[in-house]
Amino acid sequence: GLTDKQYELVEKLAKEKGFSKSAIFVLALEEYSRKESEQKNK
């Protein structure tokens, strides 16, 4: 599960950007996988 701090961050981002929480998670996963694949290419 998420820590309270992580959950608060998701809530804050969702409010600021007008996204649902699930959309925030999708964006975070995409960002993470993009970084992972960049590192493999080095």
NORZI-V627280 format. One line per field, one symbol per residue. psi: psi as a letter, one per 20 degrees, with the letter a starting at -180 (. if undefined). A space follows every 50 residues. Layout:
psi: ???
This chain:
psi: rqrhggggggggggggikrrhhhggggggggghggghghhi.
